[in-house]
Amino acid sequence: MLLTRRTAHLRHHSGQVSFPGGRIDPCDASPEAAALREAQEEIGLDPADVELLGRLPDHHTSSGFAITPVLGMLSPGFSTQASADEVDAIFMLPLAVLLDPAAPVRHSATFAGTSRDYWVWPHPEHHIWGATAAILLQLASRLAV
């Protein structure tokens, strides 16, 4: 699974792990077109290196965002180049970790005075939690069927 860590200066979700992506612009014909455009802008991913596979159901965040996860398979030998304005790191979460039912762990924390439970995926360098972790969990459960 290809993931990014957002730069610290971004207005929303700065420094957090996310999938490449962003808002659907009026010029985008579909969520898939937006995902390919955003991936090219953020990480230099050539749309020709992506075979689109489909979508997961929309994920609604507690911060008011609706995320349409678009799935794609990357061509062998694909390359990336992080946009310094948006991305601090590009990294992978191995498929074996995604398919390990014991990998995601439930954590609890207090945010703005409210106790919340959330998922965390193991990674040696990055803290994968929140919406990204929830979407990964949804994908893992579909792949396990």
CNS distance restraints for C-alpha pairs under 8 A (distance, minus, plus):
assign (resid   1 and name CA) (resid  92 and name CA) 5.32 0.50 0.50
assign (resid   1 and name CA) (resid  93 and name CA) 4.93 0.50 0.50
assign (resid   1 and name CA) (resid  94 and name CA) 6.23 0.50 0.50
assign (resid   1 and name CA) (resid  95 and name CA) 6.53 0.50 0.50
assign (resid   2 and name CA) (resid  19 and name CA) 6.92 0.50 0.50
assign (resid   2 and name CA) (resid  20 and name CA) 7.97 0.50 0.50
assign (resid   2 and name CA) (resid  90 and name CA) 7.26 0.50 0.50
assign (resid   2 and name CA) (resid  91 and name CA) 6.00 0.50 0.50
assign (resid   2 and name CA) (resid  92 and name CA) 4.73 0.50 0.50
assign (resid   2 and name CA) (resid  93 and name CA) 6.60 0.50 0.50
assign (resid   3 and name CA) (resid  17 and name CA) 6.80 0.50 0.50
assign (resid   3 and name CA) (resid  18 and name CA) 5.79 0.50 0.50
assign (resid   3 and name CA) (resid  19 and name CA) 4.84 0.50 0.50
assign (resid   3 and name CA) (resid  20 and name CA) 6.61 0.50 0.50
assign (resid   3 and name CA) (resid  90 and name CA) 5.90 0.50 0.50
assign (resid   3 and name CA) (resid  91 and name CA) 5.41 0.50 0.50
assign (resid   3 and name CA) (resid  92 and name CA) 5.85 0.50 0.50
assign (resid   3 and name CA) (resid  93 and name CA) 7.25 0.50 0.50
assign (resid   4 and name CA) (resid  17 and name CA) 5.53 0.50 0.50
assign (resid   4 and name CA) (resid  18 and name CA) 5.35 0.50 0.50
assign (resid   4 and name CA) (resid  19 and name CA) 5.87 0.50 0.50
assign (resid   4 and name CA) (resid  20 and name CA) 6.36 0.50 0.50
assign (resid   4 and name CA) (resid  87 and name CA) 6.49 0.50 0.50
assign (resid   4 and name CA) (resid  88 and name CA) 7.36 0.50 0.50
assign (resid   4 and name CA) (resid  89 and name CA) 5.44 0.50 0.50
assign (resid   4 and name CA) (resid  90 and name CA) 4.48 0.50 0.50
assign (resid   4 and name CA) (resid  91 and name CA) 6.11 0.50 0.50
assign (resid   5 and name CA) (resid  15 and name CA) 5.95 0.50 0.50
assign (resid   5 and name CA) (resid  16 and name CA) 5.45 0.50 0.50
assign (resid   5 and name CA) (resid  17 and name CA) 4.27 0.50 0.50
assign (resid   5 and name CA) (resid  18 and name CA) 6.15 0.50 0.50
assign (resid   5 and name CA) (resid  87 and name CA) 5.86 0.50 0.50
assign (resid   5 and name CA) (resid  88 and name CA) 5.50 0.50 0.50
assign (resid   5 and name CA) (resid  89 and name CA) 5.06 0.50 0.50
assign (resid   5 and name CA) (resid  90 and name CA) 6.63 0.50 0.50
assign (resid   5 and name CA) (resid 126 and name CA) 7.97 0.50 0.50
assign (resid   6 and name CA) (resid  10 and name CA) 7.35 0.50 0.50
assign (resid   6 and name CA) (resid  13 and name CA) 7.46 0.50 0.50
assign (resid   6 and name CA) (resid  14 and name CA) 5.60 0.50 0.50
assign (resid   6 and name CA) (resid  15 and name CA) 4.75 0.50 0.50
assign (resid   6 and name CA) (resid  16 and name CA) 5.50 0.50 0.50
assign (resid   6 and name CA) (resid  17 and name CA) 6.27 0.50 0.50
assign (resid   6 and name CA) (resid  18 and name CA) 7.07 0.50 0.50
assign (resid   6 and name CA) (resid  86 and name CA) 5.79 0.50 0.50
assign (resid   6 and name CA) (resid  87 and name CA) 4.61 0.50 0.50
assign (resid   6 and name CA) (resid  88 and name CA) 5.66 0.50 0.50
assign (resid   6 and name CA) (resid  89 and name CA) 7.31 0.50 0.50
assign (resid   7 and name CA) (resid  14 and name CA) 5.74 0.50 0.50
assign (resid   7 and name CA) (resid  15 and name CA) 5.15 0.50 0.50
assign (resid   7 and name CA) (resid  16 and name CA) 7.93 0.50 0.50
assign (resid   7 and name CA) (resid  84 and name CA) 7.80 0.50 0.50
assign (resid   7 and name CA) (resid  85 and name CA) 7.00 0.50 0.50
assign (resid   7 and name CA) (resid  86 and name CA) 5.34 0.50 0.50
assign (resid   7 and name CA) (resid  87 and name CA) 5.10 0.50 0.50
assign (resid   7 and name CA) (resid  88 and name CA) 5.03 0.50 0.50
assign (resid   8 and name CA) (resid  14 and name CA) 4.71 0.50 0.50
assign (resid   8 and name CA) (resid  15 and name CA) 4.60 0.50 0.50
assign (resid   9 and name CA) (resid  14 and name CA) 6.10 0.50 0.50
assign (resid   9 and name CA) (resid  15 and name CA) 7.85 0.50 0.50
assign (resid  10 and name CA) (resid  14 and name CA) 4.91 0.50 0.50
assign (resid  10 and name CA) (resid  15 and name CA) 7.89 0.50 0.50
assign (resid  10 and name CA) (resid  86 and name CA) 7.05 0.50 0.50
assign (resid  15 and name CA) (resid  88 and name CA) 7.95 0.50 0.50
assign (resid  16 and name CA) (resid 127 and name CA) 7.75 0.50 0.50
assign (resid  16 and name CA) (resid 128 and name CA) 7.84 0.50 0.50
assign (resid  17 and name CA) (resid 126 and name CA) 7.29 0.50 0.50
assign (resid  17 and name CA) (resid 127 and name CA) 6.89 0.50 0.50
assign (resid  17 and name CA) (resid 128 and name CA) 5.77 0.50 0.50
assign (resid  17 and name CA) (resid 129 and name CA) 7.48 0.50 0.50
assign (resid  17 and name CA) (resid 132 and name CA) 6.99 0.50 0.50
assign (resid  18 and name CA) (resid 128 and name CA) 7.99 0.50 0.50
assign (resid  18 and name CA) (resid 132 and name CA) 5.55 0.50 0.50
assign (resid  19 and name CA) (resid 132 and name CA) 6.96 0.50 0.50
assign (resid  20 and name CA) (resid  35 and name CA) 7.53 0.50 0.50
assign (resid  20 and name CA) (resid  38 and name CA) 6.71 0.50 0.50
assign (resid  20 and name CA) (resid  39 and name CA) 5.24 0.50 0.50
assign (resid  20 and name CA) (resid  42 and name CA) 6.64 0.50 0.50
assign (resid  20 and name CA) (resid  43 and name CA) 7.31 0.50 0.50
assign (resid  21 and name CA) (resid  34 and name CA) 7.63 0.50 0.50
assign (resid  21 and name CA) (resid  35 and name CA) 5.46 0.50 0.50
assign (resid  21 and name CA) (resid  38 and name CA) 4.98 0.50 0.50
assign (resid  21 and name CA) (resid  39 and name CA) 5.86 0.50 0.50
assign (resid  21 and name CA) (resid  42 and name CA) 7.61 0.50 0.50
assign (resid  22 and name CA) (resid  34 and name CA) 7.55 0.50 0.50
assign (resid  22 and name CA) (resid  35 and name CA) 7.22 0.50 0.50
assign (resid  22 and name CA) (resid  38 and name CA) 6.04 0.50 0.50
assign (resid  23 and name CA) (resid  34 and name CA) 7.25 0.50 0.50
assign (resid  24 and name CA) (resid  28 and name CA) 6.25 0.50 0.50
assign (resid  24 and name CA) (resid  30 and name CA) 7.76 0.50 0.50
assign (resid  24 and name CA) (resid  31 and name CA) 6.50 0.50 0.50
assign (resid  24 and name CA) (resid  34 and name CA) 5.31 0.50 0.50
assign (resid  25 and name CA) (resid  34 and name CA) 6.98 0.50 0.50
assign (resid  28 and name CA) (resid  33 and name CA) 5.57 0.50 0.50
assign (resid  28 and name CA) (resid  34 and name CA) 5.39 0.50 0.50
assign (resid  29 and name CA) (resid  33 and name CA) 5.94 0.50 0.50
assign (resid  29 and name CA) (resid  34 and name CA) 7.54 0.50 0.50
assign (resid  30 and name CA) (resid  34 and name CA) 6.32 0.50 0.50
assign (resid  31 and name CA) (resid  35 and name CA) 6.05 0.50 0.50
assign (resid  31 and name CA) (resid  68 and name CA) 6.98 0.50 0.50
assign (resid  31 and name CA) (resid  70 and name CA) 7.27 0.50 0.50
assign (resid  32 and name CA) (resid  36 and name CA) 6.24 0.50 0.50
assign (resid  32 and name CA) (resid  52 and name CA) 7.69 0.50 0.50
assign (resid  32 and name CA) (resid  70 and name CA) 6.18 0.50 0.50
assign (resid  33 and name CA) (resid  37 and name CA) 6.13 0.50 0.50
assign (resid  34 and name CA) (resid  38 and name CA) 5.95 0.50 0.50
assign (resid  35 and name CA) (resid  39 and name CA) 6.00 0.50 0.50
assign (resid  35 and name CA) (resid  70 and name CA) 6.82 0.50 0.50
assign (resid  36 and name CA) (resid  40 and name CA) 6.20 0.50 0.50
assign (resid  36 and name CA) (resid  45 and name CA) 7.96 0.50 0.50
assign (resid  36 and name CA) (resid  47 and name CA) 5.66 0.50 0.50
assign (resid  37 and name CA) (resid  41 and name CA) 6.23 0.50 0.50
assign (resid  37 and name CA) (resid  47 and name CA) 7.59 0.50 0.50
assign (resid  38 and name CA) (resid  42 and name CA) 5.89 0.50 0.50
assign (resid  39 and name CA) (resid  43 and name CA) 5.56 0.50 0.50
assign (resid  39 and name CA) (resid  44 and name CA) 6.53 0.50 0.50
assign (resid  39 and name CA) (resid  45 and name CA) 5.65 0.50 0.50
assign (resid  40 and name CA) (resid  44 and name CA) 4.27 0.50 0.50
assign (resid  40 and name CA) (resid  45 and name CA) 4.48 0.50 0.50
assign (resid  40 and name CA) (resid  46 and name CA) 5.92 0.50 0.50
assign (resid  40 and name CA) (resid  47 and name CA) 6.93 0.50 0.50
assign (resid  41 and name CA) (resid  45 and name CA) 7.76 0.50 0.50
assign (resid  41 and name CA) (resid  83 and name CA) 7.00 0.50 0.50
assign (resid  42 and name CA) (resid  81 and name CA) 7.97 0.50 0.50
assign (resid  42 and name CA) (resid  82 and name CA) 6.00 0.50 0.50
assign (resid  42 and name CA) (resid  83 and name CA) 5.08 0.50 0.50
assign (resid  42 and name CA) (resid  86 and name CA) 6.35 0.50 0.50
assign (resid  42 and name CA) (resid  87 and name CA) 6.61 0.50 0.50
assign (resid  43 and name CA) (resid  80 and name CA) 5.34 0.50 0.50
assign (resid  43 and name CA) (resid  81 and name CA) 4.95 0.50 0.50
assign (resid  43 and name CA) (resid  82 and name CA) 4.30 0.50 0.50
assign (resid  43 and name CA) (resid  83 and name CA) 5.85 0.50 0.50
assign (resid  43 and name CA) (resid  87 and name CA) 7.43 0.50 0.50
assign (resid  43 and name CA) (resid  90 and name CA) 7.57 0.50 0.50
assign (resid  44 and name CA) (resid  79 and name CA) 7.55 0.50 0.50
assign (resid  44 and name CA) (resid  80 and name CA) 4.99 0.50 0.50
assign (resid  44 and name CA) (resid  81 and name CA) 4.91 0.50 0.50
assign (resid  44 and name CA) (resid  82 and name CA) 6.50 0.50 0.50
assign (resid  44 and name CA) (resid  83 and name CA) 7.44 0.50 0.50
assign (resid  45 and name CA) (resid  49 and name CA) 7.23 0.50 0.50
assign (resid  45 and name CA) (resid  78 and name CA) 7.45 0.50 0.50
assign (resid  45 and name CA) (resid  79 and name CA) 6.42 0.50 0.50
assign (resid  45 and name CA) (resid  80 and name CA) 5.27 0.50 0.50
assign (resid  45 and name CA) (resid  81 and name CA) 7.45 0.50 0.50
assign (resid  46 and name CA) (resid  50 and name CA) 7.45 0.50 0.50
assign (resid  46 and name CA) (resid  78 and name CA) 7.81 0.50 0.50
assign (resid  46 and name CA) (resid  79 and name CA) 7.82 0.50 0.50
assign (resid  49 and name CA) (resid  74 and name CA) 5.67 0.50 0.50
assign (resid  49 and name CA) (resid  75 and name CA) 4.99 0.50 0.50
assign (resid  49 and name CA) (resid  78 and name CA) 6.09 0.50 0.50
assign (resid  50 and name CA) (resid  72 and name CA) 5.81 0.50 0.50
assign (resid  50 and name CA) (resid  73 and name CA) 5.58 0.50 0.50
assign (resid  50 and name CA) (resid  74 and name CA) 4.82 0.50 0.50
assign (resid  50 and name CA) (resid  75 and name CA) 6.25 0.50 0.50
assign (resid  51 and name CA) (resid  72 and name CA) 5.26 0.50 0.50
assign (resid  51 and name CA) (resid  73 and name CA) 5.06 0.50 0.50
assign (resid  51 and name CA) (resid  74 and name CA) 6.49 0.50 0.50
assign (resid  51 and name CA) (resid  75 and name CA) 7.61 0.50 0.50
assign (resid  52 and name CA) (resid  70 and name CA) 7.69 0.50 0.50
assign (resid  52 and name CA) (resid  71 and name CA) 6.10 0.50 0.50
assign (resid  52 and name CA) (resid  72 and name CA) 4.22 0.50 0.50
assign (resid  52 and name CA) (resid  73 and name CA) 6.48 0.50 0.50
assign (resid  53 and name CA) (resid  70 and name CA) 7.76 0.50 0.50
assign (resid  53 and name CA) (resid  71 and name CA) 5.36 0.50 0.50
assign (resid  53 and name CA) (resid  72 and name CA) 5.02 0.50 0.50
assign (resid  53 and name CA) (resid  73 and name CA) 6.98 0.50 0.50
assign (resid  54 and name CA) (resid  70 and name CA) 5.97 0.50 0.50
assign (resid  54 and name CA) (resid  71 and name CA) 5.33 0.50 0.50
assign (resid  54 and name CA) (resid  72 and name CA) 7.15 0.50 0.50
assign (resid  55 and name CA) (resid  68 and name CA) 7.07 0.50 0.50
assign (resid  55 and name CA) (resid  69 and name CA) 5.56 0.50 0.50
assign (resid  55 and name CA) (resid  70 and name CA) 4.46 0.50 0.50
assign (resid  55 and name CA) (resid  71 and name CA) 5.61 0.50 0.50
assign (resid  56 and name CA) (resid  68 and name CA) 6.90 0.50 0.50
assign (resid  56 and name CA) (resid  69 and name CA) 5.34 0.50 0.50
assign (resid  56 and name CA) (resid  70 and name CA) 6.60 0.50 0.50
assign (resid  56 and name CA) (resid  71 and name CA) 7.52 0.50 0.50
assign (resid  56 and name CA) (resid 139 and name CA) 7.46 0.50 0.50
assign (resid  57 and name CA) (resid  68 and name CA) 6.64 0.50 0.50
assign (resid  57 and name CA) (resid  69 and name CA) 7.08 0.50 0.50
assign (resid  58 and name CA) (resid  66 and name CA) 6.34 0.50 0.50
assign (resid  58 and name CA) (resid  67 and name CA) 5.38 0.50 0.50
assign (resid  58 and name CA) (resid  68 and name CA) 4.55 0.50 0.50
assign (resid  58 and name CA) (resid  69 and name CA) 6.61 0.50 0.50
assign (resid  59 and name CA) (resid  66 and name CA) 5.64 0.50 0.50
assign (resid  59 and name CA) (resid  67 and name CA) 4.99 0.50 0.50
assign (resid  59 and name CA) (resid  68 and name CA) 6.48 0.50 0.50
assign (resid  59 and name CA) (resid  69 and name CA) 7.68 0.50 0.50
assign (resid  59 and name CA) (resid 131 and name CA) 7.56 0.50 0.50
assign (resid  59 and name CA) (resid 135 and name CA) 7.22 0.50 0.50
assign (resid  60 and name CA) (resid  64 and name CA) 6.81 0.50 0.50
assign (resid  60 and name CA) (resid  65 and name CA) 5.75 0.50 0.50
assign (resid  60 and name CA) (resid  66 and name CA) 4.46 0.50 0.50
assign (resid  60 and name CA) (resid  67 and name CA) 6.26 0.50 0.50
assign (resid  61 and name CA) (resid  65 and name CA) 5.25 0.50 0.50
assign (resid  61 and name CA) (resid  66 and name CA) 6.41 0.50 0.50
assign (resid  61 and name CA) (resid  67 and name CA) 7.85 0.50 0.50
assign (resid  61 and name CA) (resid 131 and name CA) 6.46 0.50 0.50
assign (resid  69 and name CA) (resid 135 and name CA) 7.59 0.50 0.50
assign (resid  74 and name CA) (resid  78 and name CA) 6.73 0.50 0.50
assign (resid  82 and name CA) (resid  86 and name CA) 7.71 0.50 0.50
assign (resid  82 and name CA) (resid  87 and name CA) 5.61 0.50 0.50
assign (resid  82 and name CA) (resid  88 and name CA) 7.14 0.50 0.50
assign (resid  82 and name CA) (resid  89 and name CA) 7.02 0.50 0.50
assign (resid  82 and name CA) (resid  90 and name CA) 6.92 0.50 0.50
assign (resid  83 and name CA) (resid  87 and name CA) 5.57 0.50 0.50
assign (resid  84 and name CA) (resid  88 and name CA) 6.69 0.50 0.50
assign (resid  93 and name CA) (resid  97 and name CA) 6.87 0.50 0.50
assign (resid  93 and name CA) (resid  98 and name CA) 7.30 0.50 0.50
assign (resid  93 and name CA) (resid 123 and name CA) 7.21 0.50 0.50
assign (resid  94 and name CA) (resid  98 and name CA) 6.60 0.50 0.50
assign (resid  95 and name CA) (resid  99 and name CA) 6.13 0.50 0.50
assign (resid  96 and name CA) (resid 100 and name CA) 6.18 0.50 0.50
assign (resid  97 and name CA) (resid 103 and name CA) 6.22 0.50 0.50
assign (resid  97 and name CA) (resid 122 and name CA) 7.92 0.50 0.50
assign (resid  98 and name CA) (resid 103 and name CA) 7.25 0.50 0.50
assign (resid  98 and name CA) (resid 136 and name CA) 7.22 0.50 0.50
assign (resid  98 and name CA) (resid 137 and name CA) 7.82 0.50 0.50
assign (resid  98 and name CA) (resid 140 and name CA) 5.81 0.50 0.50
assign (resid  99 and name CA) (resid 140 and name CA) 5.81 0.50 0.50
assign (resid  99 and name CA) (resid 143 and name CA) 7.45 0.50 0.50
assign (resid  99 and name CA) (resid 144 and name CA) 6.96 0.50 0.50
assign (resid 103 and name CA) (resid 121 and name CA) 6.22 0.50 0.50
assign (resid 103 and name CA) (resid 122 and name CA) 6.44 0.50 0.50
assign (resid 104 and name CA) (resid 119 and name CA) 6.22 0.50 0.50
assign (resid 104 and name CA) (resid 120 and name CA) 5.49 0.50 0.50
assign (resid 104 and name CA) (resid 121 and name CA) 4.57 0.50 0.50
assign (resid 104 and name CA) (resid 122 and name CA) 6.76 0.50 0.50
assign (resid 104 and name CA) (resid 137 and name CA) 7.56 0.50 0.50
assign (resid 105 and name CA) (resid 119 and name CA) 5.61 0.50 0.50
assign (resid 105 and name CA) (resid 120 and name CA) 5.28 0.50 0.50
assign (resid 105 and name CA) (resid 121 and name CA) 6.50 0.50 0.50
assign (resid 106 and name CA) (resid 117 and name CA) 6.63 0.50 0.50
assign (resid 106 and name CA) (resid 118 and name CA) 5.66 0.50 0.50
assign (resid 106 and name CA) (resid 119 and name CA) 4.65 0.50 0.50
assign (resid 106 and name CA) (resid 120 and name CA) 6.33 0.50 0.50
assign (resid 107 and name CA) (resid 117 and name CA) 5.57 0.50 0.50
assign (resid 107 and name CA) (resid 118 and name CA) 5.39 0.50 0.50
assign (resid 107 and name CA) (resid 119 and name CA) 6.09 0.50 0.50
assign (resid 107 and name CA) (resid 120 and name CA) 6.93 0.50 0.50
assign (resid 108 and name CA) (resid 115 and name CA) 6.83 0.50 0.50
assign (resid 108 and name CA) (resid 116 and name CA) 5.55 0.50 0.50
assign (resid 108 and name CA) (resid 117 and name CA) 4.34 0.50 0.50
assign (resid 108 and name CA) (resid 118 and name CA) 6.30 0.50 0.50
assign (resid 109 and name CA) (resid 115 and name CA) 5.57 0.50 0.50
assign (resid 109 and name CA) (resid 116 and name CA) 5.56 0.50 0.50
assign (resid 109 and name CA) (resid 117 and name CA) 6.61 0.50 0.50
assign (resid 110 and name CA) (resid 114 and name CA) 5.18 0.50 0.50
assign (resid 110 and name CA) (resid 115 and name CA) 4.17 0.50 0.50
assign (resid 110 and name CA) (resid 116 and name CA) 6.00 0.50 0.50
assign (resid 111 and name CA) (resid 115 and name CA) 6.32 0.50 0.50
assign (resid 111 and name CA) (resid 116 and name CA) 7.02 0.50 0.50
assign (resid 118 and name CA) (resid 129 and name CA) 6.97 0.50 0.50
assign (resid 118 and name CA) (resid 130 and name CA) 6.23 0.50 0.50
assign (resid 118 and name CA) (resid 134 and name CA) 7.86 0.50 0.50
assign (resid 119 and name CA) (resid 129 and name CA) 5.65 0.50 0.50
assign (resid 119 and name CA) (resid 130 and name CA) 6.57 0.50 0.50
assign (resid 119 and name CA) (resid 133 and name CA) 5.76 0.50 0.50
assign (resid 119 and name CA) (resid 134 and name CA) 6.41 0.50 0.50
assign (resid 120 and name CA) (resid 127 and name CA) 7.25 0.50 0.50
assign (resid 120 and name CA) (resid 128 and name CA) 5.53 0.50 0.50
assign (resid 120 and name CA) (resid 129 and name CA) 4.52 0.50 0.50
assign (resid 120 and name CA) (resid 130 and name CA) 7.48 0.50 0.50
assign (resid 120 and name CA) (resid 133 and name CA) 5.96 0.50 0.50
assign (resid 121 and name CA) (resid 127 and name CA) 7.43 0.50 0.50
assign (resid 121 and name CA) (resid 128 and name CA) 5.35 0.50 0.50
assign (resid 121 and name CA) (resid 129 and name CA) 6.59 0.50 0.50
assign (resid 121 and name CA) (resid 133 and name CA) 6.33 0.50 0.50
assign (resid 122 and name CA) (resid 127 and name CA) 7.47 0.50 0.50
assign (resid 122 and name CA) (resid 128 and name CA) 7.12 0.50 0.50
assign (resid 123 and name CA) (resid 127 and name CA) 6.80 0.50 0.50
assign (resid 123 and name CA) (resid 128 and name CA) 7.31 0.50 0.50
assign (resid 128 and name CA) (resid 132 and name CA) 6.75 0.50 0.50
assign (resid 128 and name CA) (resid 133 and name CA) 5.84 0.50 0.50
assign (resid 129 and name CA) (resid 133 and name CA) 4.60 0.50 0.50
assign (resid 129 and name CA) (resid 134 and name CA) 7.42 0.50 0.50
assign (resid 130 and name CA) (resid 134 and name CA) 6.26 0.50 0.50
assign (resid 131 and name CA) (resid 135 and name CA) 6.09 0.50 0.50
assign (resid 132 and name CA) (resid 136 and name CA) 6.18 0.50 0.50
assign (resid 133 and name CA) (resid 137 and name CA) 6.13 0.50 0.50
assign (resid 134 and name CA) (resid 138 and name CA) 6.26 0.50 0.50
assign (resid 135 and name CA) (resid 139 and name CA) 6.24 0.50 0.50
assign (resid 136 and name CA) (resid 140 and name CA) 6.03 0.50 0.50
assign (resid 137 and name CA) (resid 141 and name CA) 6.14 0.50 0.50
assign (resid 138 and name CA) (resid 142 and name CA) 6.41 0.50 0.50
assign (resid 139 and name CA) (resid 143 and name CA) 6.19 0.50 0.50
assign (resid 140 and name CA) (resid 144 and name CA) 6.13 0.50 0.50
assign (resid 141 and name CA) (resid 145 and name CA) 6.78 0.50 0.50
